[in-house]
Amino acid sequence: MTSVRRLCFDLHSWIGMKLCVFMGFICLTGTLAVLAHEIDWLLQPAMRVSAAANQVSWGRQLDAAQSAYPDWEISVISAQEGRLFASQITAKMPQGGSRFIWVDPYRGSVTGDTPWFNIHRFLRNTHRHLMLPTKLGVPLVSSLAIALLLSVATSLVIYRKWWRGLLAWPRRERSRRYWGDLHRVVGVWSLWFVLLIGLTGLWYLVESLGADAPPAPWKTVSSAQRTRSAINGAAVDQAIAQARRDWPGLRVTAIALDHKKKRITLQGQADAILVRERANALRYQSGGALLQRVAGTDLTLHQRIAEMADPLHFGNFAGLPVKLLWFFFGALLTVLSLTGAYLYGLRAFASLRSSIARLAPAGTAPRTAPTPTPRNTWILTWRGMGFWRWPWLALIAIGLSRVLEELRQ
C-alpha cells in the first residue's frame, strides 16, 4: 500500500472508529426522521382518516376546530402528505403551550388533538441539534458533514476502481472478508446518498456559523385596508377564492393566521421546484385585498440553496416513494457506520492472533488464539474507540434527558 493510500486508510479508520457512536446515532435518528410523520400517523388515531372523493374547504376545517376548541388561538392550518392524513392545525392553549388539532379534510369534523412534542418533533430536534440549544447543537451535529465527506474522499483513494464493486457480492469465506466486502458494496451503492447528505449537512454548518440566506423578498402589492374583519372560516375561504384569481398556479398547502394584525398568509407550491411552502406565498388582509406576494422563482441563488437543503436532506419533495428511498439509503448509511467499526474489531483480533502466535517458543506448537465471536469482537471495537466514546455518549444522554422537560410542558 502506497504512503498516500496508507494515510487515507488511517484517516478513514480513525473517523469510523472515533466518531462511530455519534455518527451512528445521528444517522439512525435522521433515517427515522424521514418517516416521522408516518410513525406519528401509526401511533395517533386522531391523525388517521378515510379518504373520500372531495375535500371540504379550508374555512370549514378552521370553523370546526374553532368550534371544538373556542379558547384556543389557531395559528397555522396545514395539509399533510397522503390521502389518509387529517389536516394539522397548530393552536396555542390559554394556559400556555401548543397542541395540534386534527380535522378530517373530507368531512370537516375534528378527530382529536395531540401534544405538540410528538415523534416527529423528537426525531427532528434530536437529529438536528441533539435537543441542545441550537447555537451549540446545530454546528456540533452538522460538523459531522466534514467527517462524512472525508470518509467518501478517502474511500475512493483506498478502493481503486470502486465501480466494479457495484456487482460484487460479499464473499463468505472468512468473517473478516465477508464484513469487509459488505462494507464496500454498501458504500459503493450509497455513494451518491452519502455525498448528498454530506453536502447538505455542510450547508447547515455554514448557515449555523452565520452565512444563512436572508429571508425571501416580499413584494408589496397594496397597503393595508382600514376595514379588518375577524379571522374565521368565511375570511379564509374568501382569501382562497381571491388567490385562485391572483395566482392560479399556486397550490395552497398551509395557511398562517395573524389574529393581531388580521392577516391571512397562504403558502404552497407553484413553479419553483425543491422549495419549502414559505417560498411561495400570498398575504391578505382578512376580508380585504392582497397585501404582499413572494415567489420561489424570484429567489437568489443563495436563497434557493437554503430552500433546497431541507427537501434534499430528508427526501420530502415527491411523496412517500421518495421518502421510502431516502429511508432505505439512510439505513444503509447507518449500517456503514456500524460495519466499519465492526471491521476494526476483526482487524484487532487478527493482530491479537498474530501476536499470540509469535510468543510461542521455537519448536513448540503455537498457542491457541481466541476465536473472534461477535461479542468479543464488539468488546475490542468498544475499547478501540478510546476516550472519544465518553463525550459522545454524554452528549446523547444530555440530549435525551431533555425529552422529559419537553414532555412536562
Contacts in CASP RR format, 6 or more apart in sequence:
PFRMAT RR
TARGET T0000
AUTHOR 0000-0000-0000
METHOD contacts of the structure
MODEL  1
MTSVRRLCFDLHSWIGMKLCVFMGFICLTGTLAVLAHEIDWLLQPAMRVS
AAANQVSWGRQLDAAQSAYPDWEISVISAQEGRLFASQITAKMPQGGSRF
IWVDPYRGSVTGDTPWFNIHRFLRNTHRHLMLPTKLGVPLVSSLAIALLL
SVATSLVIYRKWWRGLLAWPRRERSRRYWGDLHRVVGVWSLWFVLLIGLT
GLWYLVESLGADAPPAPWKTVSSAQRTRSAINGAAVDQAIAQARRDWPGL
RVTAIALDHKKKRITLQGQADAILVRERANALRYQSGGALLQRVAGTDLT
LHQRIAEMADPLHFGNFAGLPVKLLWFFFGALLTVLSLTGAYLYGLRAFA
SLRSSIARLAPAGTAPRTAPTPTPRNTWILTWRGMGFWRWPWLALIAIGL
SRVLEELRQ
1 9 0 8 1.000
4 157 0 8 1.000
5 157 0 8 1.000
5 158 0 8 1.000
8 153 0 8 1.000
8 154 0 8 1.000
8 157 0 8 1.000
8 158 0 8 1.000
9 154 0 8 1.000
9 158 0 8 1.000
11 150 0 8 1.000
11 154 0 8 1.000
12 150 0 8 1.000
12 151 0 8 1.000
12 154 0 8 1.000
12 155 0 8 1.000
12 158 0 8 1.000
13 344 0 8 1.000
15 147 0 8 1.000
15 150 0 8 1.000
15 151 0 8 1.000
15 154 0 8 1.000
16 23 0 8 1.000
16 151 0 8 1.000
16 337 0 8 1.000
16 340 0 8 1.000
16 341 0 8 1.000
16 344 0 8 1.000
17 341 0 8 1.000
17 344 0 8 1.000
17 381 0 8 1.000
17 384 0 8 1.000
17 385 0 8 1.000
17 388 0 8 1.000
18 385 0 8 1.000
18 386 0 8 1.000
18 388 0 8 1.000
19 144 0 8 1.000
19 147 0 8 1.000
19 388 0 8 1.000
19 392 0 8 1.000
20 337 0 8 1.000
20 338 0 8 1.000
20 340 0 8 1.000
20 341 0 8 1.000
20 381 0 8 1.000
20 385 0 8 1.000
21 385 0 8 1.000
21 388 0 8 1.000
21 389 0 8 1.000
21 392 0 8 1.000
21 393 0 8 1.000
21 396 0 8 1.000
22 144 0 8 1.000
22 392 0 8 1.000
22 395 0 8 1.000
22 396 0 8 1.000
23 144 0 8 1.000
23 147 0 8 1.000
23 148 0 8 1.000
23 337 0 8 1.000
24 334 0 8 1.000
24 337 0 8 1.000
24 338 0 8 1.000
25 392 0 8 1.000
25 396 0 8 1.000
26 127 0 8 1.000
26 141 0 8 1.000
26 144 0 8 1.000
27 330 0 8 1.000
27 333 0 8 1.000
27 334 0 8 1.000
27 337 0 8 1.000
28 334 0 8 1.000
29 123 0 8 1.000
29 126 0 8 1.000
29 127 0 8 1.000
30 123 0 8 1.000
30 127 0 8 1.000
30 314 0 8 1.000
30 330 0 8 1.000
31 327 0 8 1.000
31 330 0 8 1.000
31 331 0 8 1.000
31 333 0 8 1.000
31 334 0 8 1.000
32 39 0 8 1.000
32 123 0 8 1.000
33 120 0 8 1.000
33 123 0 8 1.000
33 124 0 8 1.000
33 127 0 8 1.000
33 314 0 8 1.000
34 314 0 8 1.000
34 315 0 8 1.000
34 316 0 8 1.000
34 323 0 8 1.000
34 326 0 8 1.000
34 327 0 8 1.000
34 330 0 8 1.000
35 323 0 8 1.000
35 324 0 8 1.000
35 327 0 8 1.000
36 119 0 8 1.000
36 120 0 8 1.000
36 123 0 8 1.000
36 124 0 8 1.000
37 80 0 8 1.000
37 81 0 8 1.000
37 85 0 8 1.000
37 120 0 8 1.000
38 320 0 8 1.000
38 323 0 8 1.000
39 119 0 8 1.000
39 120 0 8 1.000
39 123 0 8 1.000
40 47 0 8 1.000
40 114 0 8 1.000
40 118 0 8 1.000
40 119 0 8 1.000
40 120 0 8 1.000
41 47 0 8 1.000
41 48 0 8 1.000
41 84 0 8 1.000
41 85 0 8 1.000
43 119 0 8 1.000
44 102 0 8 1.000
44 114 0 8 1.000
44 118 0 8 1.000
45 111 0 8 1.000
46 86 0 8 1.000
46 102 0 8 1.000
46 111 0 8 1.000
46 112 0 8 1.000
46 113 0 8 1.000
46 114 0 8 1.000
47 80 0 8 1.000
47 85 0 8 1.000
47 86 0 8 1.000
47 88 0 8 1.000
47 102 0 8 1.000
47 111 0 8 1.000
47 114 0 8 1.000
48 84 0 8 1.000
48 85 0 8 1.000
48 86 0 8 1.000
48 111 0 8 1.000
49 84 0 8 1.000
49 85 0 8 1.000
49 86 0 8 1.000
49 104 0 8 1.000
49 105 0 8 1.000
49 106 0 8 1.000
49 107 0 8 1.000
49 111 0 8 1.000
50 84 0 8 1.000
50 106 0 8 1.000
51 83 0 8 1.000
51 84 0 8 1.000
51 106 0 8 1.000
52 106 0 8 1.000
52 107 0 8 1.000
54 106 0 8 1.000
55 105 0 8 1.000
55 106 0 8 1.000
56 105 0 8 1.000
56 106 0 8 1.000
56 107 0 8 1.000
56 108 0 8 1.000
57 233 0 8 1.000
57 236 0 8 1.000
57 237 0 8 1.000
57 240 0 8 1.000
58 77 0 8 1.000
58 233 0 8 1.000
58 236 0 8 1.000
58 237 0 8 1.000
58 240 0 8 1.000
58 252 0 8 1.000
58 255 0 8 1.000
59 232 0 8 1.000
59 233 0 8 1.000
59 234 0 8 1.000
59 236 0 8 1.000
59 237 0 8 1.000
59 240 0 8 1.000
60 108 0 8 1.000
60 233 0 8 1.000
60 237 0 8 1.000
61 77 0 8 1.000
61 87 0 8 1.000
61 89 0 8 1.000
61 103 0 8 1.000
61 105 0 8 1.000
61 108 0 8 1.000
62 74 0 8 1.000
62 77 0 8 1.000
62 89 0 8 1.000
62 232 0 8 1.000
62 233 0 8 1.000
62 236 0 8 1.000
62 255 0 8 1.000
63 232 0 8 1.000
63 233 0 8 1.000
64 103 0 8 1.000
64 108 0 8 1.000
64 109 0 8 1.000
64 110 0 8 1.000
65 72 0 8 1.000
65 74 0 8 1.000
65 77 0 8 1.000
65 89 0 8 1.000
65 91 0 8 1.000
65 101 0 8 1.000
65 103 0 8 1.000
65 110 0 8 1.000
66 72 0 8 1.000
66 74 0 8 1.000
66 232 0 8 1.000
68 101 0 8 1.000
68 110 0 8 1.000
68 112 0 8 1.000
69 91 0 8 1.000
69 101 0 8 1.000
69 110 0 8 1.000
69 113 0 8 1.000
71 93 0 8 1.000
71 94 0 8 1.000
72 91 0 8 1.000
72 92 0 8 1.000
72 93 0 8 1.000
72 94 0 8 1.000
72 99 0 8 1.000
72 101 0 8 1.000
73 91 0 8 1.000
73 92 0 8 1.000
73 259 0 8 1.000
74 89 0 8 1.000
74 90 0 8 1.000
74 91 0 8 1.000
74 101 0 8 1.000
74 257 0 8 1.000
75 90 0 8 1.000
75 91 0 8 1.000
75 92 0 8 1.000
75 256 0 8 1.000
75 257 0 8 1.000
76 88 0 8 1.000
76 89 0 8 1.000
76 90 0 8 1.000
76 254 0 8 1.000
76 255 0 8 1.000
76 256 0 8 1.000
76 257 0 8 1.000
77 87 0 8 1.000
77 88 0 8 1.000
77 89 0 8 1.000
77 90 0 8 1.000
77 236 0 8 1.000
77 254 0 8 1.000
77 255 0 8 1.000
77 257 0 8 1.000
78 87 0 8 1.000
78 88 0 8 1.000
78 89 0 8 1.000
78 90 0 8 1.000
78 253 0 8 1.000
78 254 0 8 1.000
78 255 0 8 1.000
79 85 0 8 1.000
79 87 0 8 1.000
79 88 0 8 1.000
79 105 0 8 1.000
79 253 0 8 1.000
79 254 0 8 1.000
80 86 0 8 1.000
80 87 0 8 1.000
80 88 0 8 1.000
81 316 0 8 1.000
81 319 0 8 1.000
81 320 0 8 1.000
82 319 0 8 1.000
82 320 0 8 1.000
86 102 0 8 1.000
86 103 0 8 1.000
86 104 0 8 1.000
86 105 0 8 1.000
86 111 0 8 1.000
87 102 0 8 1.000
87 103 0 8 1.000
87 104 0 8 1.000
87 105 0 8 1.000
88 100 0 8 1.000
88 101 0 8 1.000
88 102 0 8 1.000
89 100 0 8 1.000
89 101 0 8 1.000
89 102 0 8 1.000
89 103 0 8 1.000
90 98 0 8 1.000
90 100 0 8 1.000
90 101 0 8 1.000
90 116 0 8 1.000
91 98 0 8 1.000
91 99 0 8 1.000
91 100 0 8 1.000
91 101 0 8 1.000
92 98 0 8 1.000
93 99 0 8 1.000
97 116 0 8 1.000
97 409 0 8 1.000
98 116 0 8 1.000
99 113 0 8 1.000
99 114 0 8 1.000
99 115 0 8 1.000
99 116 0 8 1.000
100 113 0 8 1.000
100 114 0 8 1.000
100 115 0 8 1.000
100 116 0 8 1.000
100 118 0 8 1.000
101 110 0 8 1.000
101 112 0 8 1.000
101 113 0 8 1.000
102 110 0 8 1.000
102 111 0 8 1.000
102 112 0 8 1.000
102 113 0 8 1.000
102 114 0 8 1.000
103 109 0 8 1.000
103 110 0 8 1.000
103 111 0 8 1.000
104 110 0 8 1.000
104 111 0 8 1.000
115 407 0 8 1.000
117 406 0 8 1.000
117 407 0 8 1.000
117 409 0 8 1.000
121 406 0 8 1.000
122 403 0 8 1.000
122 406 0 8 1.000
125 131 0 8 1.000
126 399 0 8 1.000
126 400 0 8 1.000
127 141 0 8 1.000
128 134 0 8 1.000
128 137 0 8 1.000
128 138 0 8 1.000
128 141 0 8 1.000
129 136 0 8 1.000
129 137 0 8 1.000
129 138 0 8 1.000
129 140 0 8 1.000
129 141 0 8 1.000
130 137 0 8 1.000
130 140 0 8 1.000
130 141 0 8 1.000
130 395 0 8 1.000
130 396 0 8 1.000
130 398 0 8 1.000
130 399 0 8 1.000
131 398 0 8 1.000
131 399 0 8 1.000
131 400 0 8 1.000
131 402 0 8 1.000
131 403 0 8 1.000
131 406 0 8 1.000
132 140 0 8 1.000
132 395 0 8 1.000
132 398 0 8 1.000
132 399 0 8 1.000
132 402 0 8 1.000
134 208 0 8 1.000
135 208 0 8 1.000
138 204 0 8 1.000
138 208 0 8 1.000
139 205 0 8 1.000
139 208 0 8 1.000
139 209 0 8 1.000
140 395 0 8 1.000
142 201 0 8 1.000
142 202 0 8 1.000
142 204 0 8 1.000
142 205 0 8 1.000
142 208 0 8 1.000
143 205 0 8 1.000
144 201 0 8 1.000
145 197 0 8 1.000
145 198 0 8 1.000
145 199 0 8 1.000
145 200 0 8 1.000
145 201 0 8 1.000
145 202 0 8 1.000
145 204 0 8 1.000
145 205 0 8 1.000
146 202 0 8 1.000
146 205 0 8 1.000
148 194 0 8 1.000
148 197 0 8 1.000
148 198 0 8 1.000
148 201 0 8 1.000
149 195 0 8 1.000
149 198 0 8 1.000
149 199 0 8 1.000
149 202 0 8 1.000
151 194 0 8 1.000
152 191 0 8 1.000
152 194 0 8 1.000
152 195 0 8 1.000
155 162 0 8 1.000
155 187 0 8 1.000
156 162 0 8 1.000
159 184 0 8 1.000
159 188 0 8 1.000
162 184 0 8 1.000
162 188 0 8 1.000
162 191 0 8 1.000
163 188 0 8 1.000
165 184 0 8 1.000
165 185 0 8 1.000
165 188 0 8 1.000
166 185 0 8 1.000
166 188 0 8 1.000
166 189 0 8 1.000
168 181 0 8 1.000
168 184 0 8 1.000
168 185 0 8 1.000
169 181 0 8 1.000
169 185 0 8 1.000
170 178 0 8 1.000
170 179 0 8 1.000
170 180 0 8 1.000
170 181 0 8 1.000
170 182 0 8 1.000
170 185 0 8 1.000
171 177 0 8 1.000
171 178 0 8 1.000
171 181 0 8 1.000
172 178 0 8 1.000
175 346 0 8 1.000
175 372 0 8 1.000
176 343 0 8 1.000
176 346 0 8 1.000
176 347 0 8 1.000
176 350 0 8 1.000
176 372 0 8 1.000
179 339 0 8 1.000
179 340 0 8 1.000
179 342 0 8 1.000
179 343 0 8 1.000
179 346 0 8 1.000
180 339 0 8 1.000
180 343 0 8 1.000
182 339 0 8 1.000
183 336 0 8 1.000
183 339 0 8 1.000
183 340 0 8 1.000
183 343 0 8 1.000
186 332 0 8 1.000
186 335 0 8 1.000
186 336 0 8 1.000
186 339 0 8 1.000
187 194 0 8 1.000
187 332 0 8 1.000
187 336 0 8 1.000
189 332 0 8 1.000
190 329 0 8 1.000
190 330 0 8 1.000
190 332 0 8 1.000
190 333 0 8 1.000
190 336 0 8 1.000
193 326 0 8 1.000
193 329 0 8 1.000
193 330 0 8 1.000
193 332 0 8 1.000
193 333 0 8 1.000
194 333 0 8 1.000
194 336 0 8 1.000
196 312 0 8 1.000
196 313 0 8 1.000
197 313 0 8 1.000
197 330 0 8 1.000
197 333 0 8 1.000
200 309 0 8 1.000
200 312 0 8 1.000
200 313 0 8 1.000
201 309 0 8 1.000
201 313 0 8 1.000
203 305 0 8 1.000
203 306 0 8 1.000
203 309 0 8 1.000
204 309 0 8 1.000
204 313 0 8 1.000
206 212 0 8 1.000
207 213 0 8 1.000
207 306 0 8 1.000
212 306 0 8 1.000
213 300 0 8 1.000
213 302 0 8 1.000
213 303 0 8 1.000
213 305 0 8 1.000
213 306 0 8 1.000
214 302 0 8 1.000
214 303 0 8 1.000
216 278 0 8 1.000
216 279 0 8 1.000
216 294 0 8 1.000
216 296 0 8 1.000
216 298 0 8 1.000
216 299 0 8 1.000
216 303 0 8 1.000
217 294 0 8 1.000
217 298 0 8 1.000
217 299 0 8 1.000
218 283 0 8 1.000
218 292 0 8 1.000
218 293 0 8 1.000
218 294 0 8 1.000
219 292 0 8 1.000
219 293 0 8 1.000
219 294 0 8 1.000
219 298 0 8 1.000
220 291 0 8 1.000
220 292 0 8 1.000
221 289 0 8 1.000
221 290 0 8 1.000
221 291 0 8 1.000
221 292 0 8 1.000
221 293 0 8 1.000
222 289 0 8 1.000
222 290 0 8 1.000
222 291 0 8 1.000
223 291 0 8 1.000
224 285 0 8 1.000
224 291 0 8 1.000
225 285 0 8 1.000
225 288 0 8 1.000
225 289 0 8 1.000
227 287 0 8 1.000
227 288 0 8 1.000
228 262 0 8 1.000
228 285 0 8 1.000
228 286 0 8 1.000
228 287 0 8 1.000
229 235 0 8 1.000
229 262 0 8 1.000
229 286 0 8 1.000
229 287 0 8 1.000
229 288 0 8 1.000
230 262 0 8 1.000
230 286 0 8 1.000
231 257 0 8 1.000
231 259 0 8 1.000
231 262 0 8 1.000
231 264 0 8 1.000
231 286 0 8 1.000
235 264 0 8 1.000
235 286 0 8 1.000
235 287 0 8 1.000
236 255 0 8 1.000
236 257 0 8 1.000
236 264 0 8 1.000
238 287 0 8 1.000
238 288 0 8 1.000
239 264 0 8 1.000
239 266 0 8 1.000
239 282 0 8 1.000
239 284 0 8 1.000
239 286 0 8 1.000
239 287 0 8 1.000
240 252 0 8 1.000
240 266 0 8 1.000
242 284 0 8 1.000
242 290 0 8 1.000
243 250 0 8 1.000
243 252 0 8 1.000
243 266 0 8 1.000
243 282 0 8 1.000
243 284 0 8 1.000
246 282 0 8 1.000
246 290 0 8 1.000
246 293 0 8 1.000
247 270 0 8 1.000
247 282 0 8 1.000
247 293 0 8 1.000
249 270 0 8 1.000
249 271 0 8 1.000
250 266 0 8 1.000
250 268 0 8 1.000
250 269 0 8 1.000
250 270 0 8 1.000
250 280 0 8 1.000
250 282 0 8 1.000
251 268 0 8 1.000
251 269 0 8 1.000
251 270 0 8 1.000
252 266 0 8 1.000
252 267 0 8 1.000
252 268 0 8 1.000
253 267 0 8 1.000
253 268 0 8 1.000
253 269 0 8 1.000
253 277 0 8 1.000
254 266 0 8 1.000
254 267 0 8 1.000
254 268 0 8 1.000
254 277 0 8 1.000
255 264 0 8 1.000
255 265 0 8 1.000
255 266 0 8 1.000
255 267 0 8 1.000
256 264 0 8 1.000
256 265 0 8 1.000
256 267 0 8 1.000
257 263 0 8 1.000
257 264 0 8 1.000
257 265 0 8 1.000
258 264 0 8 1.000
258 265 0 8 1.000
262 285 0 8 1.000
262 286 0 8 1.000
263 283 0 8 1.000
263 284 0 8 1.000
263 285 0 8 1.000
263 286 0 8 1.000
263 291 0 8 1.000
264 283 0 8 1.000
264 284 0 8 1.000
264 285 0 8 1.000
264 286 0 8 1.000
265 281 0 8 1.000
265 282 0 8 1.000
265 283 0 8 1.000
265 284 0 8 1.000
266 281 0 8 1.000
266 282 0 8 1.000
266 283 0 8 1.000
266 284 0 8 1.000
267 277 0 8 1.000
267 278 0 8 1.000
267 280 0 8 1.000
267 281 0 8 1.000
268 277 0 8 1.000
268 280 0 8 1.000
268 281 0 8 1.000
269 275 0 8 1.000
269 277 0 8 1.000
269 280 0 8 1.000
270 280 0 8 1.000
270 295 0 8 1.000
270 296 0 8 1.000
270 297 0 8 1.000
271 295 0 8 1.000
271 296 0 8 1.000
271 297 0 8 1.000
272 279 0 8 1.000
272 280 0 8 1.000
272 295 0 8 1.000
272 296 0 8 1.000
272 297 0 8 1.000
272 299 0 8 1.000
272 304 0 8 1.000
273 317 0 8 1.000
274 307 0 8 1.000
274 308 0 8 1.000
274 311 0 8 1.000
274 312 0 8 1.000
274 317 0 8 1.000
275 296 0 8 1.000
275 299 0 8 1.000
275 304 0 8 1.000
275 307 0 8 1.000
275 308 0 8 1.000
275 311 0 8 1.000
276 307 0 8 1.000
276 310 0 8 1.000
276 311 0 8 1.000
278 294 0 8 1.000
279 294 0 8 1.000
279 295 0 8 1.000
279 296 0 8 1.000
279 299 0 8 1.000
279 303 0 8 1.000
279 307 0 8 1.000
280 294 0 8 1.000
280 295 0 8 1.000
280 296 0 8 1.000
281 293 0 8 1.000
281 294 0 8 1.000
282 290 0 8 1.000
282 292 0 8 1.000
282 293 0 8 1.000
283 290 0 8 1.000
283 291 0 8 1.000
283 292 0 8 1.000
283 293 0 8 1.000
284 290 0 8 1.000
284 291 0 8 1.000
285 291 0 8 1.000
296 304 0 8 1.000
296 307 0 8 1.000
299 307 0 8 1.000
310 316 0 8 1.000
311 317 0 8 1.000
314 323 0 8 1.000
314 326 0 8 1.000
315 322 0 8 1.000
315 323 0 8 1.000
315 325 0 8 1.000
315 326 0 8 1.000
316 322 0 8 1.000
316 323 0 8 1.000
341 381 0 8 1.000
341 385 0 8 1.000
342 377 0 8 1.000
342 378 0 8 1.000
342 381 0 8 1.000
344 380 0 8 1.000
344 381 0 8 1.000
344 384 0 8 1.000
345 372 0 8 1.000
345 377 0 8 1.000
345 378 0 8 1.000
345 380 0 8 1.000
345 381 0 8 1.000
345 384 0 8 1.000
346 372 0 8 1.000
346 377 0 8 1.000
348 380 0 8 1.000
348 381 0 8 1.000
348 384 0 8 1.000
349 370 0 8 1.000
349 372 0 8 1.000
349 376 0 8 1.000
349 377 0 8 1.000
349 380 0 8 1.000
350 372 0 8 1.000
352 369 0 8 1.000
352 370 0 8 1.000
352 380 0 8 1.000
353 369 0 8 1.000
353 370 0 8 1.000
356 366 0 8 1.000
356 367 0 8 1.000
356 369 0 8 1.000
357 366 0 8 1.000
357 367 0 8 1.000
357 369 0 8 1.000
359 367 0 8 1.000
360 366 0 8 1.000
360 367 0 8 1.000
370 376 0 8 1.000
382 389 0 8 1.000
END
